[in-house]
């Protein structure tokens, strides 16, 4: 509970601080918030004992601590990357602190969602995680596209939540309880429970943007402020993946023969559709949106192996993915802030003018594409290995083909930056301190996750403990 | 003797890359070339030192020992861990010499060739990165490490081929090379997965161990009539065929000639393209013993067919670098087929030795051919034979060195190529008659196209040049002279004393009758080229007219590119991606467009939001769930 209490305390402190700060100094609140959140993140690394609360509605264990820490670091990077944008554009409108507060409350929702011990808590967490984001998506009120995206997001998520809730009620009807521990033992295979699962899965698939539940992704990413798109694509998606894998491996295990087929179909659809759409994108945000759809498809591969290996690979891949995507979004944001340019063509000749940014973007994209020895390669490799260990060779083959196709579009961006000359390339600029820190953290994350093997061993250990 | 210092050989170029890459704006071009050359020179000297000690001291009871220095890099579980390290054995030491020699020479040469280019320092940084990756590949101790460096080699050659990024064709070529080889690597990766999953190890020494699990138990598993290990090895070979431009993955090599010529000399003559040969040689015992060498037979035939195929195409090309590119493909086919027909112990392993021998000599003379071609291109600013002729008067050093290299590749007695080619032909003769006949034909074709090039450039018509061509500066001719010496004396090395499949030296003798046939065919080729191309006549045109369709096919490289293009453009882009794009444009994008229109009036916007395209999304969402339910309930139950 320390994570949740700490975050709540932080939240209230900021709220009070905001009220008693005069208008001229609002900019400092942002720095203060980042400082507090850094401390919160650091505290998260102090080990905690497992336990549960509210009669088992809320559970914690090492695996969840690990993932909450990953979420914290991710949110910290998002905050760092948004700090300058907030200070320059949003403080004038006097709603910068709200942005941080909304972000943190959504994070709080995610904590509750992944720590849930029953479906009710899960649902509350899911809603708390989703609703503030809808406000964030529509944050640039001066832009119609942003407002449009906000509306689209809230409608889609309402539909998804409704469907999920409907599914949960079916599961309740067959299992007779909302508690995960009870459901795991009483859930029986029947048409009702399978239908319940499908509905529930559709709701969650919306959050992870799996095909065909992904249509909102590109529009919302394009309309939302970049840091919010980044938050959606890494933090929100990451948390949803983790709760999905936990539920599949424990509570919903009795339905394994059925859900593995669903995962199988959806994995193929998601990888392929995400890739084919990404091929033709010109806008970097839309491009990253479809790339993140495709990546989500890869993650499903790991879920087919219901054992330590599967859980480890999913967690490891999500960690790697979070850092790689944050790196990519960070660069897009840094460039967009200075020049307002967001198209792949605009990046032509970037290496000549801004070598460091180009190198970081290359690192992030190569990691997403899975080029060794970067982290993304190992992530994908283990996902293939996990699926192959259960005999899904055809699926692995489709995955590898898809990974090769994806290389093509990642390479398009890299080609634009490194191998194209442009008279009016984006001129050299120096990012501000916070942005720099955010980018450096992401870069370190990509490198460490790939090169530092104890991380994988650690994830393996906690996964083993979790499943036993 | 401790060889752990060998790790410095790849690390020096890495340090160079970091230095030149990160400070590219601060280091003036005048010294960056020197820094690069000096660093590679050190690696070269260290490699020579290693080779000297290894080949003299590392024999125990007449067998060359293998030294492995490694460290666990990523321990993913008790069983699955990836090591990084260096593996010292006869072939890796030989490859060290090849890579550092050529790389050093190319560095020296590039100081002259690239002079005045505005990315001078960047170029040397890329060269250093490539050298590092290639050396790491050569020294790899396990499949995983070799794969990592394999990809690094691909990525750095992508940068080098696309170096002239103002040229769209160069950029396209870089992309093509990367994607085609990556596609082949897809097989490589699956192969690694298969082999390591069933054998439980990545290590070369374990995989190649005749008592190891893979070799002694290959019969225990089977998939579609073949051992799983055979499939694994074939998939690994697919990766090798991609990098080594074997059929059907060769299409990237001719286009890659868009890169700067020194790059072609380094990557496309001597180092990266032979990585596939090296990979098969590295796993040779596994290839040989598993399923009694079934995979090896495939290697032999792929090599033989590629070799003949490329030699025919080379005859018809007019861009001198493309002729050399196809020639490289053809010679690598030679090396592959030699490995393919080889057996394991003693003199039976002649093919293995011959392959490595040819790899060595070919690296020298083919790099020289590229450098000389670069010198010609540097002087007259054209790649095409039609713009050349009579250059011997203006460029004496280039002329002589090119001639030496051409004689060497044609297998004229006394030159390096003669010795290594003879061993290959002898090995083919002993084990597979069909392959032998095709190889002899290739030997004749090689001499023919090579001397077509030679006469066309240095003799032939007296072209009137706008600027009188002049000999290249010393920085360029000196490396050429060095390689010219190597193209002769390289052949007199008693290779079988050093390199053999089972690490036991043996005696290899020239087979005089076979050598006579081969060099006779070669000289015949030269004579034909002399008649056809020494003076400008209309004879060649007549001949190509007689061959008509065949000539046209060969000129168009048997339409391989067109076939690939048809498959990718028409089928993948046209039939799959285009409808998808249409859908995105008219369904998904239309939402955005309609939003734009909605801003015209507020009422329209409200209307748009409610009746708008969100319905489509909701529709997709619901039907997605329904389809899943239908699939599960009605189709799968």
Contacts between the chains, C-beta under 8 A, distances in Angstrom:
chain1	res1	chain2	res2	distance
A	144	B	595	7.1
A	144	B	599	5.8
A	145	B	592	7.8
A	145	B	595	6.9
A	148	B	595	5.3
A	148	B	609	7.7
A	151	B	609	6.1
A	151	B	614	7.9
A	152	B	614	5.9
A	152	B	617	7.5
A	155	B	614	5.4
A	155	B	618	7.6
A	156	B	614	7.4
A	156	B	617	6.1
A	156	B	618	7.6
A	156	B	621	7.4
A	159	B	618	5.6
A	159	B	621	6.0
A	160	B	621	7.2
A	163	B	621	7.6
A	163	B	625	6.7
A	191	B	633	6.9
A	194	B	629	8.0
A	194	B	632	6.2
A	194	B	633	7.4
A	195	B	629	6.2
A	198	B	625	5.8
A	198	B	628	5.2
A	198	B	629	5.1
A	198	B	632	6.9
A	199	B	625	6.2
A	201	B	628	7.7
A	202	B	621	6.9
A	202	B	624	6.4
A	202	B	625	4.2
A	202	B	628	7.5
A	205	B	624	7.8
A	206	B	621	7.0
A	211	B	624	7.6
A	212	B	620	4.9
A	212	B	621	7.2
A	212	B	623	7.3
A	212	B	624	3.8
A	212	B	627	7.8
A	213	B	620	7.5
A	213	B	621	5.4
A	213	B	624	5.6
A	215	B	588	6.9
A	215	B	616	7.2
A	215	B	617	4.2
A	215	B	620	5.3
A	215	B	621	7.4
A	216	B	617	5.8
A	218	B	588	6.5
A	219	B	588	7.3
A	219	B	591	6.3
A	219	B	592	6.7
A	222	B	592	7.6
A	258	B	632	5.9
A	261	B	631	7.6
A	261	B	632	6.4
A	261	B	636	5.8
A	262	B	628	5.6
A	262	B	632	6.6
A	265	B	628	7.0
A	265	B	631	6.5
A	266	B	628	7.5
A	273	B	580	7.7
A	276	B	576	6.8
A	276	B	577	5.6
A	276	B	580	4.5
A	277	B	580	6.4
A	277	B	584	5.6
A	279	B	577	5.9
A	279	B	581	7.8
A	280	B	577	7.2
A	280	B	580	7.9
A	280	B	581	4.8
A	280	B	584	6.7
A	355	B	24	7.7
A	366	B	155	7.8
A	371	B	151	5.7
A	371	B	155	6.6
A	372	B	147	6.5
A	372	B	148	4.3
A	372	B	151	5.0
A	372	B	152	7.7
A	373	B	148	4.8
A	373	B	152	7.8
A	378	B	74	7.3
A	381	B	189	7.9
A	382	B	76	7.5
A	384	B	193	6.8
A	385	B	193	6.8
A	385	B	197	7.8
A	388	B	193	6.4
A	388	B	197	7.1
A	389	B	197	8.0
A	396	B	190	7.7
A	397	B	190	7.4
A	400	B	186	5.3
A	400	B	189	6.7
A	400	B	190	6.4
A	401	B	186	7.1
A	403	B	186	8.0
A	404	B	179	7.8
A	404	B	182	6.0
A	404	B	183	5.9
A	404	B	186	5.4
A	407	B	178	8.0
A	407	B	179	6.9
A	407	B	182	5.8
A	408	B	179	6.4
A	411	B	175	6.3
A	411	B	178	6.8
A	411	B	179	7.5
A	415	B	162	7.4
A	415	B	171	6.3
A	415	B	174	7.8
A	415	B	175	6.4
A	418	B	159	7.0
A	418	B	162	7.6
A	418	B	165	7.2
A	419	B	159	8.0
A	419	B	162	4.4
A	419	B	165	3.9
A	419	B	170	8.0
A	419	B	171	4.9
A	419	B	174	6.5
A	420	B	165	5.9
A	420	B	171	7.1
A	421	B	165	5.9
A	421	B	166	5.0
A	451	B	74	7.8
A	453	B	73	7.0
A	453	B	74	3.8
A	453	B	75	5.3
A	453	B	76	6.6
A	453	B	81	8.0
A	456	B	74	7.1
A	456	B	76	5.4
A	457	B	75	6.4
A	457	B	76	7.2
A	457	B	77	7.7
A	460	B	76	7.4
A	460	B	77	6.3
